[in-house]
Amino acid sequence: MHKRTPLFETHVAMGARMVEFGGWEMPVQYHGIIEEHRAVREQAGLFDISHMGRFMVRGSQAEDFLQQMLTCNVAAIPFGQASYGLLCQPDGGVVDDVFVYHLLDEFLVVVNAANRDKDWAWLNQHSSGFDVELEDRSERWAMLALQGPQAQSLLAHAPDSTTSDLAHLPFHSVALTTIFGFTALIARTGYTGEDGFELFFEAHHAADVWNGLLALGQPGSVQPCGLGARDSLRFEACLPLYGHELSPHINPYEARLGWVVKLDTGDFIGRDALVAIKAQGPARRLAGFELLARGVARSDYPVHNLNGMPVGHVTSGMPTPTLGKPLGIALVPSTLSAEGSEFDVIIREQPVRARVLKMPFYKPRYKKL
Amino acid sequence: MATNIPTELRYSKTDEWVRVEGAEVVVGISDFAQHALGDIVYLELPSVGAVVQAGASFGVIESVKASSDLNAPVGGEVIAVNNELEASQEAINQDPYGAGWLIRLRPSGDEDELMDAEAYAAHCAERNH
């Protein structure tokens, strides 16, 4: 039996197509991935992301504990701000990629749905010796994402809400607000490459908030979106998806996430290994590519060098709705990862020539003050 | 969502349909298949004159989410290909049994295991749960 979010019945009643994802029964699409994708690029789309994990970390050593667990500099996250970070293994492989929100006297850590149990165990396993308390709030809170260039102006007119002044909420900030009369945390974060917001609130208000957000603006101003569009949007912006661009067997430098690894702000799990990897330079790297002939590269397709030797694999690939052509990301030897390098992707046993492009494919349009 | 399954067609396990028109057959994918795939954006079809084997792949259909083989429900020589789809793959989503047809064959007599509408409806229902 797959797990369901508080909005499962709502999704089914609205005609969403449900699929299994990371142990969850989630909407993959409502009206079509391309339409939903375009809505987020041009107007606004609403996603149920309650399947993600939400952990609270508090106590006098909460910051020290997270500093030890994460590659980012937790001590440098101001109150009311969020930061992207990685949980790493001692060998530098990635346990998960997370967002850490610095709230009043506690931190909220948002983790990937498929990694909820693993991360919870990982954090607890390393918490002994710290004056820290962990609480799993994943069930108690729902989580929605309203994403797109119109998100801010639509929220400004939400009834019974205090979301009229979001222009003053900086990128990656989080604040307490009221939405449709319910108390919520609202953060200027997301996973689409557009401006937008994520909302956290008591799970029993999920349907009220969902329906309220869908009713903002004119009919159709806010498009309900499924995981299909979430994947195509993040892919165009080259935001990594755990299990594809990140895994226990891929380190942050290979994933081009060196900017998330702060080696000079104290120890953390995996630091020694990452110091060595950085000094040597990663042997493999993620490379974005286009195909020079017809075809669509998909996750796990093999990559060969031009001598026909297997050298890597595709981590994600699809026809891109905004850019209008099939693109891919592959994990390849660093020597093949520079812009303009060429390799072959094996599509149905046939090599198809690929050329490395600059990433991201789609330049995010975040609203940075 | 109700799946449209015309009773006059026969269907393969892999969701292609076959319509007999005199000595020729027309092949496409079912409403169930187009719905499962989502928005179709790429299509690779054989050329006129190609010979396809029953049960073997004759092309590829791609949506944003997935690639899928097109399997020939019957064997034969390709005598026409729906070239209109090159510019408007969405016809497969909108009208899978009409404007979304894929190829026309002169059948060789070689057939994959095919189902009537009733059996195919059961085959679809099984996969909806």
Interface residues (C-beta under 8 A of the other chain):
Chain A: G15 R17 V28 Q29 G32 I33 I34 E35 H37 G228 D231 S232 R294 V296 R298 M318 P319 P321 P326 R348
Chain B: M1 H35 G38 D39 V41 Y42 E44 V60 E62 S63 V64 K65 A66 S67 N93
